[in-house]
Amino acid sequence: MTVPMSVQENIRTLDSHGITGREIARRLGVSRDAVTKYAGQLDYSPRPPSPVARPAGSVLTGFEHTIEKWLGEDQRRPRKQRHTAKRVFDRLVAEEGFIGSYSPVQRFVRKWNVRHRQAGEGFTELVWPAGTAQVDFGQAEAIIAGIRQVLHIFVVTFPFSNMRFVQAYRGETAECVCHGLRTVFDHIGAAPRHLVFDNATGIGRRVGAKVAESKLSGAFKLHYRRPGTAIRTRAMRRATWKTRSGSSAGT
């Protein structure tokens, strides 16, 4: 028998006042087992609904091979020329006589892409630990000596505290990156444990899943940490440096 929420609340209220379980059961007309259960219950969060598996047999039955063939061929094409789920759906309707809806096609393409994600592809974390800095370049216009110019904005962000430091340069070279990082490090009085580059152009060249660092950025890296740890890639077009200096920024 389910005890109403109002009675459960009364049980817990009386229990908090030091009234015995036997007396609570007598006053509220419930069993002592119910009193014991609800007086000691710690979590009242509702349970999330259990996912319901979709029944076997899909409107895509008979079309899977065709979709996989198209997506497999995409692996040899530039990213912007690959099939989107919408493009797959349109081709199925026009070329294969598909009469189903878009949603199952979209789910199939999403799952296929996850299973066949290539090394180096992925996403940066939404939750960042303390001592991690994200480095990126942007662009902005500025008027200098009466002349409108496009400047490259060097941004170092500490996602854990949402603090950021910005400097403007005329380019995105390794010299700009190293000067910008040193300026920030000197300003905060420490070097972060991890540097995540959203665009690794300023520190080297990407070759497949690896980043070949420039000589200047390599020397800069050695200055702030002991040698031996190479640059490692993280996510598509991202590279991470691990710094091992005596003090680390927890900004």
C-alpha positions as CSV (number, residue, x, y, z in Angstrom):
1,M,0.0,0.0,0.0
2,T,1.4,3.4,-1.0
3,V,1.5,6.0,1.8
4,P,0.4,9.4,0.6
5,M,3.1,12.1,0.5
6,S,1.3,14.2,3.2
7,V,1.4,11.2,5.6
8,Q,5.1,10.6,4.7
9,E,5.8,14.2,5.6
10,N,3.9,13.8,8.9
11,I,6.0,10.7,9.7
12,R,9.2,12.6,9.2
13,T,8.1,15.6,11.1
14,L,7.0,13.5,14.2
15,D,10.2,11.5,14.0
16,S,12.3,14.7,14.0
17,H,10.5,15.7,17.2
18,G,11.7,12.5,18.9
19,I,8.4,10.6,19.0
20,T,8.8,6.9,18.9
21,G,7.9,4.8,15.9
22,R,5.1,3.0,17.8
23,E,3.5,6.3,18.8
24,I,3.8,7.7,15.2
25,A,2.1,4.5,13.8
26,R,-0.7,4.8,16.3
27,R,-1.3,8.5,15.7
28,L,-1.3,8.3,11.9
29,G,-2.8,4.8,11.5
30,V,0.1,3.3,9.5
31,S,2.2,0.3,10.1
32,R,5.5,0.5,12.0
33,D,7.3,-0.8,8.9
34,A,6.0,2.2,7.0
35,V,7.2,4.5,9.8
36,T,10.6,2.9,9.7
37,K,10.8,3.1,5.9
38,Y,9.9,6.8,5.5
39,A,11.5,8.1,8.7
40,G,14.9,6.7,7.4
41,Q,14.5,7.5,3.7
42,L,17.3,9.6,2.5
43,D,16.6,10.2,-1.2
44,Y,13.2,11.5,-2.4
45,S,14.4,12.3,-5.9
46,P,12.0,10.8,-8.5
47,R,13.5,8.0,-10.5
48,P,14.1,8.8,-14.1
49,P,12.0,6.8,-16.6
50,S,13.7,3.7,-17.9
51,P,14.6,4.0,-21.6
52,V,12.3,1.9,-23.7
53,A,14.0,0.0,-26.4
54,R,12.6,0.5,-29.9
55,P,11.0,-2.6,-31.3
56,A,13.0,-4.7,-33.7
57,G,12.3,-4.0,-37.3
58,S,12.9,-0.5,-38.7
59,V,11.6,1.5,-41.5
60,L,15.2,1.6,-42.6
61,T,15.3,-2.2,-43.1
62,G,16.7,-2.8,-46.6
63,F,18.3,0.7,-46.8
64,E,21.1,0.3,-44.2
65,H,23.6,-1.0,-46.8
66,T,23.0,1.9,-49.1
67,I,23.4,4.5,-46.3
68,E,26.5,2.8,-45.0
69,K,27.9,2.8,-48.6
70,W,27.4,6.6,-48.9
71,L,28.8,7.4,-45.5
72,G,31.8,5.1,-46.1
73,E,32.6,6.8,-49.4
74,D,32.5,10.1,-47.5
75,Q,35.6,9.2,-45.5
76,R,37.7,9.9,-48.6
77,R,36.0,13.3,-49.2
78,P,36.7,16.7,-47.6
79,R,34.5,17.2,-44.6
80,K,32.3,19.9,-46.2
81,Q,31.5,17.6,-49.0
82,R,30.2,14.7,-46.9
83,H,26.6,13.7,-46.5
84,T,24.5,15.3,-43.7
85,A,21.6,13.3,-42.3
86,K,19.3,15.6,-44.4
87,R,21.2,14.8,-47.6
88,V,21.0,11.1,-46.9
89,F,17.2,11.4,-46.3
90,D,16.7,13.4,-49.5
91,R,18.7,10.8,-51.6
92,L,16.8,7.9,-50.1
93,V,13.5,9.5,-51.0
94,A,14.6,10.5,-54.5
95,E,16.8,7.6,-55.5
96,E,15.6,4.6,-53.4
97,G,11.9,5.2,-53.0
98,F,12.1,5.6,-49.2
99,I,8.7,6.6,-47.7
100,G,9.7,6.8,-44.0
101,S,10.3,9.9,-41.9
102,Y,13.5,11.9,-41.4
103,S,14.0,11.0,-37.7
104,P,15.1,7.3,-38.1
105,V,17.6,8.4,-40.8
106,Q,19.0,11.1,-38.6
107,R,19.5,8.6,-35.7
108,F,21.1,6.0,-38.0
109,V,23.6,8.6,-39.4
110,R,24.4,9.9,-35.9
111,K,25.2,6.4,-34.6
112,W,27.2,5.6,-37.7
113,N,29.3,8.7,-37.3
114,V,30.0,8.0,-33.6
115,R,31.1,4.4,-34.4
116,H,33.4,5.5,-37.2
117,R,34.8,8.6,-35.7
118,Q,38.4,8.9,-36.7
119,A,41.3,9.4,-34.4
120,G,41.8,13.0,-33.5
121,E,38.1,13.8,-33.9
122,G,36.0,14.7,-30.9
123,F,34.9,17.6,-28.6
124,T,36.5,19.6,-25.8
125,E,35.2,19.0,-22.3
126,L,32.3,21.1,-21.0
127,V,33.8,20.8,-17.5
128,W,37.4,22.0,-17.1
129,P,39.6,21.3,-14.1
130,A,41.4,24.1,-12.2
131,G,44.8,25.0,-13.7
132,T,43.7,24.5,-17.3
133,A,43.9,27.4,-19.8
134,Q,42.3,27.5,-23.3
135,V,44.2,29.5,-26.0
136,D,42.7,30.8,-29.1
137,F,42.9,33.6,-31.7
138,G,40.1,35.8,-33.0
139,Q,40.0,39.0,-35.1
140,A,38.8,42.5,-34.5
141,E,39.0,45.8,-36.3
142,A,40.9,48.8,-34.7
143,I,41.7,52.3,-35.8
144,I,45.4,53.0,-35.4
145,A,46.8,56.4,-36.4
146,G,43.6,57.0,-38.3
147,I,43.8,53.8,-40.3
148,R,41.3,50.9,-39.9
149,Q,43.2,47.6,-39.4
150,V,42.4,44.0,-38.7
151,L,44.1,42.8,-35.6
152,H,44.6,39.2,-34.4
153,I,43.2,38.9,-30.8
154,F,45.1,36.4,-28.6
155,V,42.8,35.1,-25.9
156,V,43.8,33.0,-22.9
157,T,40.8,31.7,-20.9
158,F,40.7,29.9,-17.6
159,P,37.3,28.1,-17.9
160,F,37.3,26.9,-14.3
161,S,37.0,30.5,-13.1
162,N,35.8,32.1,-16.4
163,M,38.8,34.5,-16.2
164,R,40.4,35.6,-19.5
165,F,43.3,37.7,-20.7
166,V,43.4,39.3,-24.1
167,Q,46.2,40.9,-26.2
168,A,46.2,42.2,-29.8
169,Y,48.8,41.3,-32.4
170,R,49.3,41.8,-36.1
171,G,49.6,38.1,-36.8
172,E,49.2,34.5,-35.4
173,T,52.8,33.4,-35.5
174,A,54.7,31.3,-32.9
175,E,56.4,34.6,-31.7
176,C,53.0,36.1,-31.0
177,V,51.8,32.9,-29.1
178,C,54.9,32.7,-27.0
179,H,55.0,36.4,-26.2
180,G,51.3,36.4,-25.3
181,L,51.6,33.4,-23.1
182,R,54.7,34.8,-21.3
183,T,52.9,38.1,-20.7
184,V,49.9,36.3,-19.2
185,F,52.1,34.0,-17.0
186,D,54.1,37.0,-15.7
187,H,50.8,38.8,-15.0
188,I,49.2,36.0,-13.0
189,G,52.6,34.9,-11.4
190,A,52.3,31.2,-12.5
191,A,52.0,28.8,-15.4
192,P,48.8,26.7,-15.8
193,R,49.2,22.9,-15.7
194,H,47.5,22.4,-19.1
195,L,47.2,24.6,-22.2
196,V,44.6,23.6,-24.8
197,F,45.0,25.2,-28.2
198,D,41.8,25.5,-30.3
199,N,44.0,26.3,-33.2
200,A,47.5,24.9,-33.2
201,T,48.8,27.0,-36.2
202,G,50.9,29.2,-33.9
203,I,52.8,26.4,-32.2
204,G,53.4,24.1,-35.2
205,R,51.9,22.1,-38.1
206,R,49.4,19.4,-37.8
207,V,50.3,16.2,-39.7
208,G,47.6,13.6,-39.4
209,A,46.9,13.0,-35.7
210,K,50.1,14.6,-34.6
211,V,51.4,18.2,-34.2
212,A,54.9,19.0,-35.3
213,E,55.9,21.9,-33.1
214,S,57.9,24.8,-34.2
215,K,61.5,25.3,-32.8
216,L,60.5,28.4,-31.0
217,S,57.4,26.9,-29.3
218,G,59.5,23.9,-28.4
219,A,62.0,26.0,-26.6
220,F,59.3,28.0,-24.9
221,K,57.7,24.8,-23.7
222,L,61.0,23.5,-22.2
223,H,61.4,26.8,-20.3
224,Y,58.1,26.2,-18.4
225,R,58.3,22.5,-17.9
226,R,60.8,19.6,-17.8
227,P,61.5,18.0,-21.2
228,G,60.2,14.6,-22.2
229,T,56.4,15.2,-22.6
230,A,55.5,15.8,-26.2
231,I,52.6,17.8,-27.5
232,R,49.5,15.6,-27.7
233,T,46.5,16.3,-29.8
234,R,43.0,16.5,-28.3
235,A,39.9,16.8,-30.5
236,M,39.9,17.9,-34.1
237,R,42.4,20.7,-34.7
238,R,43.4,20.9,-31.1
239,A,46.7,20.4,-29.3
240,T,47.5,20.3,-25.6
241,W,50.6,21.3,-23.8
242,K,51.3,20.0,-20.3
243,T,53.4,22.4,-18.2
244,R,55.3,21.2,-15.2
245,S,56.6,24.3,-13.6
246,G,57.2,24.8,-9.9
247,S,53.9,26.6,-9.4
248,S,50.7,26.1,-11.4
249,A,47.8,28.5,-11.9
250,G,44.6,27.4,-10.4
251,T,42.7,30.3,-11.8
